[in-house]
């Protein structure tokens, strides 16, 4: 007998931890499930065990409690194994697995087929572990929990619901569609920011080059030719900025780096991260886009989970953990608590101030008609279209604004250098005419 430490969820969606004695991992999983729990991670405690381990341990019964605590802390569960896999590769794997399962192949045979054609080392290690776990008597969803860096709670719980309902291929197809749509939205937002970022970096680079290299040379020329003669105000201003940048370049760089570090530190504090998330939702230009993207993600995730048979409380908990924005996390926690008390989702959604009245009304209709999952998917589709329109509008507004900004900055510097040249040319022409 060996001792296994487990992390599991109870029927109410609460996390439970403990240990169980069993001959092997498969029996440990069965024992945890027999207790009415749903294991999410389970691993053998090295040095622990049943009768065989208890006899030699008798002399160590008086060992300090601190040593036992240290042993517990150093336990390494299989859930920490596995590397990263790109979302695109995971989507492809899910789609292929759904096709194979739908074709009638046994799950173990599907895994073996995918192992042969896989070319990603992290996924290969993962598939080997999944195959061994299933061969040892574990379920597919239980095998996935050993690789949380690849399969998140959303993925695992949807697979678990698909296994329970006998519709694994349907759930896998839904997962693939969900991942494809989520990646599509993310790529659109990233793509929309590429051009503005390039223009902004170009503006900063050109301005820095002019201020530190070109303008000092013009200043020397003006000093040699014009002496102490007064220069136009715009020229004096630009040269003053150039002198400041040259004298304080290192301090400016340190200041910018310090601001970035402060921002990161604030983002890792509870109050600071909440304040930053509030700011992101209320920003004049990008706030609407952030809110629409978050609502689309939340409603699509919740709708997909409910359609796959995941219980409402567990689904709300998963959505809360994957929401990202603290304001929305708090709103979903309030909704979770209300539903747990037997109340409707509508009132806490409306009270949060995050979800628009249209979303609240559609959720209310979905609850009343028993078609909440379908209604949430419709909301997500609507907000996907709104995100597309917002991205297009934002791109259309930012691009000319950045071009105008770049033109104003560079134009101001050019004019500032050109005006003294006119004065020099005039003085030279006047002197030539006198001769």
C-alpha positions in Angstrom: 0.0 0.0 0.0 1.1 3.6 -0.7 -0.1 7.0 0.4 -1.4 9.4 -2.2 -2.1 13.1 -1.7 -5.0 14.5 -3.7 -6.6 17.8 -4.7 -10.3 17.4 -5.6 -13.5 19.3 -6.0 -16.7 18.5 -4.0 -20.3 18.7 -5.4 -20.5 22.4 -4.4 -17.3 23.2 -6.4 -15.1 23.7 -3.3 -11.5 22.5 -3.3 -10.7 19.6 -0.9 -7.3 18.3 -0.1 -6.3 15.1 1.7 -4.5 11.7 1.5 -5.7 8.2 0.8 -4.0 4.8 1.0 -4.2 2.6 -2.1 -2.2 0.0 -3.9 -1.7 2.2 -7.0 -2.8 5.5 -8.5 -5.8 4.0 -10.2 -7.2 2.6 -6.9 -6.4 6.0 -5.3 -8.5 7.8 -7.9 -11.3 5.3 -7.5 -11.3 5.8 -3.7 -11.4 9.6 -4.0 -14.3 9.4 -6.5 -16.1 6.9 -4.2 -16.0 9.6 -1.5 -18.1 11.9 -3.8 -15.1 14.0 -4.9 -13.8 14.9 -8.3 -10.0 14.6 -8.3 -8.0 17.3 -10.2 -4.5 16.2 -9.1 -3.2 13.2 -7.3 0.3 11.9 -6.7 2.1 9.4 -4.5 3.7 10.7 -1.3 7.3 9.6 -1.5 8.2 7.6 1.6 4.6 7.3 2.7 2.6 4.2 2.5 0.6 1.5 4.2 1.6 -1.3 6.5 5.0 -1.9 5.0 6.0 1.7 5.6 4.4 2.0 9.0 6.7 -0.6 10.7 10.0 1.1 10.2 8.4 4.4 10.8 7.6 3.4 14.5 11.0 4.6 15.7 10.4 8.0 14.1 7.1 8.6 15.7 8.5 11.2 18.0 10.1 13.2 15.2 9.3 16.9 15.3 6.2 18.2 13.6 8.3 20.7 11.7 10.1 17.8 9.8 6.7 16.3 8.8 5.6 19.7 7.5 8.8 20.0 5.5 8.2 16.6 3.9 4.7 17.7 2.9 6.0 21.0 1.3 8.5 19.1 -0.8 6.0 16.8 -2.4 6.0 17.1 -6.2 2.7 16.2 -7.8 2.4 15.2 -11.4 0.2 18.3 -12.0 3.3 20.4 -12.2 4.8 18.4 -15.1 4.6 19.3 -18.8 5.8 22.2 -20.8 4.0 24.9 -22.8 2.0 24.2 -26.0 0.9 27.0 -28.3 -2.9 27.6 -28.4 -2.9 26.9 -32.1 -1.3 23.5 -31.6 -3.7 22.7 -28.8 -6.7 23.6 -31.0 -5.4 21.4 -33.7 -4.9 18.5 -31.3 -8.4 19.0 -30.0 -10.0 19.1 -33.4 -8.1 15.9 -34.6 -9.0 14.1 -31.4 -12.7 15.0 -31.9 -12.6 13.7 -35.5 -11.0 10.4 -34.4 -13.5 9.9 -31.5 -16.4 10.7 -33.8 -15.2 8.1 -36.3 -15.7 5.5 -33.6 -12.1 4.8 -32.6 -11.4 3.9 -28.9 -9.9 6.7 -26.9 -6.6 4.8 -26.4 -6.3 4.2 -30.1 -6.9 7.9 -30.8 -4.1 8.9 -28.4 -1.7 6.4 -30.1 -2.6 7.8 -33.6 -2.0 11.4 -32.4 1.3 10.4 -30.7 2.7 9.0 -34.0 2.0 12.2 -36.0 3.0 14.6 -33.2 6.1 16.7 -33.6 5.9 18.9 -30.5 8.1 17.6 -27.6 5.9 19.0 -24.8 2.8 17.5 -26.4 4.6 14.2 -27.0 5.5 14.0 -23.2 1.9 14.9 -22.4 0.4 12.2 -24.7 2.7 9.6 -23.2 1.5 10.5 -19.7 -2.1 10.5 -20.7 -1.8 7.1 -22.4 -0.2 5.6 -19.3 -2.8 7.1 -17.0 -5.7 5.8 -19.0 -4.1 2.4 -19.3 -3.8 2.4 -15.5 -7.6 2.8 -15.1 -7.9 6.6 -15.0 -10.3 8.6 -17.0 -9.3 11.0 -19.8 -10.2 14.1 -17.8 -8.2 12.8 -14.8 -5.2 12.3 -17.0 -5.5 15.8 -18.3 -5.2 17.3 -14.8 -1.5 16.2 -14.6 -0.7 18.9 -17.3 -2.3 22.2 -16.1 0.1 24.2 -18.3 -1.5 22.7 -21.3 -5.0 21.9 -20.3 -6.7 24.5 -18.1 -9.7 24.1 -15.8 -12.1 25.0 -18.6 -10.7 22.2 -20.8 -10.6 19.6 -18.1 -14.1 20.3 -16.8 -15.6 20.3 -20.2 -14.0 16.9 -21.0 -15.2 15.6 -17.6 -18.8 16.7 -18.5 -18.5 15.1 -22.0 -17.3 11.8 -20.5 -20.2 11.8 -18.0 -22.8 12.5 -20.7 -21.2 10.2 -23.3 -20.8 13.1 -25.8 -17.0 13.5 -25.7 -16.7 14.2 -29.4 -19.3 17.0 -29.2 -17.5 18.6 -26.3 -14.1 18.4 -28.0 -15.6 20.1 -31.1 -17.0 22.8 -28.9 -13.6 23.3 -27.2 -11.9 23.6 -30.6 -14.5 26.1 -31.8 -14.2 28.1 -28.6 -10.4 28.2 -28.8 -10.5 29.2 -32.5 -12.9 32.1 -31.8 -11.0 33.3 -28.7 -7.7 33.2 -30.7 -9.4 35.0 -33.6 -10.4 37.9 -31.3 -7.0 38.1 -29.7 -5.2 38.1 -33.1 -7.5 40.9 -34.3 -6.7 43.1 -31.3 -3.0 42.4 -31.6 -3.0 43.0 -35.3 -4.8 46.3 -34.9 -2.0 47.5 -32.5 0.9 46.6 -34.7 0.8 49.6 -37.1 0.2 52.2 -34.4 3.1 50.7 -32.3 5.5 50.8 -35.3 4.6 54.4 -36.0 4.9 55.4 -32.4 8.3 53.7 -32.1 9.4 55.4 -35.3 8.3 58.8 -34.0 10.3 58.3 -30.8 13.4 57.1 -32.6 13.4 59.9 -35.2 12.7 62.6 -32.5 15.5 61.2 -30.3 18.0 61.1 -33.2 17.2 64.7 -34.2 17.4 66.0 -30.7 20.7 64.3 -29.8 22.6 64.3 -33.2 21.2 66.8 -35.7 20.2 69.8 -33.6 23.5 70.1 -31.7 25.3 70.5 -35.0 22.9 73.2 -36.2 23.3 75.0 -32.9 27.1 75.1 -33.4 26.6 76.5 -36.9 24.2 79.2 -35.7 26.6 80.1 -32.9 29.5 80.5 -35.3 27.6 82.5 -37.9 25.1 84.5 -35.9 27.1 84.9 -32.7 25.0 86.2 -29.9 22.1 87.3 -32.2 18.7 86.3 -31.0 17.0 83.2 -32.5 13.3 82.6 -33.2 11.3 81.5 -30.1 10.5 78.1 -31.7 14.2 77.5 -32.4 15.2 78.5 -28.8 12.5 76.0 -27.5 13.7 73.1 -29.7 17.3 73.7 -28.7 16.4 73.9 -25.1 14.7 70.5 -25.4 17.7 69.1 -27.1 20.0 70.4 -24.4 17.8 68.9 -21.7 17.7 65.5 -23.4 21.4 65.4 -23.9 22.1 66.5 -20.3 19.5 64.2 -18.7 19.3 61.2 -21.2 20.4 58.7 -18.6 18.0 60.1 -16.0 15.1 60.0 -18.5 15.9 56.3 -19.3 16.0 55.5 -15.6 12.8 57.3 -15.0 11.0 55.4 -17.7 12.3 52.1 -16.4 11.3 53.1 -12.9 7.7 53.9 -14.1 7.5 50.5 -15.8 8.8 48.7 -12.6 6.3 50.7 -10.4 3.5 49.8 -12.8 4.4 46.1 -12.5 4.7 46.2 -8.8 1.4 47.9 -8.4 -0.2 45.3 -10.7 0.9 42.6 -8.4 -0.8 44.1 -5.3 -4.4 43.4 -4.5 -5.5 47.0 -4.4 -3.3 48.1 -7.2 -4.3 45.4 -9.6 -8.0 46.2 -8.9 -7.4 49.9 -9.5 -5.6 49.2 -12.8 -8.4 47.0 -14.0 -11.0 49.7 -13.1 -8.8 52.1 -15.1 -8.6 49.8 -18.1 -12.4 49.5 -18.2 -12.9 53.2 -18.0 -10.2 54.5 -20.4 -11.8 57.0 -22.8 -10.7 55.3 -26.1 -9.7 51.7 -25.2 -12.1 51.1 -22.3 -15.0 50.1 -24.5 -13.0 47.7 -26.4 -11.6 46.1 -23.2 -15.1 45.7 -21.7 -16.6 44.2 -24.9 -13.8 41.8 -25.2 -14.2 40.7 -21.5 -18.0 40.3 -21.8 -17.5 38.3 -25.0 -15.0 36.0 -23.3 -17.1 35.5 -20.1 -20.4 34.8 -21.9 -18.8 32.5 -24.4 -16.9 30.5 -21.7 -20.0 30.2 -19.5 -22.2 29.3 -22.4 -19.8 26.6 -23.6 -19.5 25.1 -20.1 -23.2 25.0 -19.5 -23.9 23.5 -23.0 -21.3 20.8 -22.2 -23.2 19.8 -19.0 -21.0 21.5 -16.4 -23.0 22.4 -13.3 -23.8 26.2 -13.0 -21.8 26.7 -9.8 -18.8 25.0 -11.1 -19.1 26.8 -14.4 -19.3 30.2 -12.7 -16.2 29.3 -10.6 -14.2 28.4 -13.7 -15.3 31.5 -15.6 -14.3 33.6 -12.5 -10.9 32.1 -12.4 -10.3 32.7 -16.1 -11.8 36.2 -16.4 -8.5 38.1 -15.8 -10.0 41.5 -14.9 -10.5 41.9 -11.1 -13.7 44.0 -11.5 -15.3 41.2 -13.5 -13.9 38.6 -11.1 -15.7 40.3 -8.2 -18.9 40.6 -10.2 -18.8 36.9 -11.1 -18.1 36.0 -7.4 -21.2 37.9 -6.4 -23.2 36.1 -9.1 -21.8 32.7 -7.9 -22.8 33.5 -4.2 -26.3 34.5 -5.3 -26.8 31.4 -7.4 -25.5 29.3 -4.5 -28.2 30.8 -2.3 -30.9 29.8 -4.9 -31.2 33.3 -6.4 -31.2 34.4 -10.0 -28.2 35.6 -11.9 -30.0 38.7 -13.1 -29.9 41.0 -10.0 -26.2 40.6 -9.2 -25.3 41.1 -12.9 -27.3 44.3 -13.0 -25.9 45.5 -9.7 -22.3 45.0 -10.8 -22.4 47.9 -13.2 -20.1 45.9 -15.6 -22.6 44.2 -17.7 -24.8 46.3 -20.0 -28.7 46.2 -19.6 -28.9 44.2 -22.9 -26.7 41.4 -21.5 -28.7 41.3 -18.2 -32.0 41.2 -20.0 -30.9 38.3 -22.3 -29.6 36.4 -19.3 -32.9 36.9 -17.6 -34.7 35.6 -20.6 -32.4 32.6 -20.8 -33.0 31.7 -17.2 -36.8 32.0 -17.6 -36.9 29.9 -20.8 -34.3 27.3 -19.7 -32.1 28.2 -22.6 -29.3 30.1 -20.7 -26.4 28.4 -22.6 -27.8 29.3 -26.0 -28.6 32.9 -24.9 -25.0 33.3 -23.5 -23.6 32.1 -26.8 -25.8 34.6 -28.7 -24.5 37.4 -26.4 -20.9 36.3 -27.2 -21.5 36.3 -30.9 -23.1 39.8 -30.7 -20.1 41.1 -28.7 -17.6 39.5 -31.1 -19.1 41.6 -33.9 -19.0 44.7 -31.7 -15.3 43.9 -30.9 -14.6 43.7 -34.6 -16.2 47.0 -35.2 -14.5 48.6 -32.3 -11.1 47.3 -33.4 -11.7 48.7 -36.9 -12.9 52.0 -35.6 -10.0 52.3 -33.2 -7.5 51.5 -35.9 -9.1 54.0 -38.3 -8.8 56.7 -35.6 -5.3 55.9 -34.2 -3.5 55.7 -37.5 -4.1 59.3 -38.8 -3.7 60.6 -35.2 -0.2 59.1 -35.0 0.7 60.3 -38.5 -0.4 63.8 -37.6 1.6 63.6 -34.3 4.7 62.5 -36.1 4.3 65.2 -38.7 3.8 67.9 -36.0 6.9 66.8 -34.1 9.2 66.5 -37.1 7.7 69.5 -38.8 8.3 71.7 -35.7 12.0 70.6 -35.5 12.5 71.3 -39.3 10.8 74.7 -39.1 12.8 75.6 -35.9 16.1 74.8 -37.8 14.9 76.5 -41.1 14.0 79.9 -39.7 17.6 80.8 -38.6 18.8 79.6 -42.0 16.6 82.2 -43.6 18.1 84.9 -41.4 21.6 83.7 -42.3 20.8 83.7 -46.0 19.2 87.2 -45.7 22.3 88.5 -44.0 24.6 87.0 -46.5 22.5 88.4 -49.4 22.4 91.8 -47.8 26.2 91.8 -47.3 26.8 90.7 -51.0 24.6 93.5 -52.3 26.5 96.1 -50.4 29.8 95.0 -52.0 
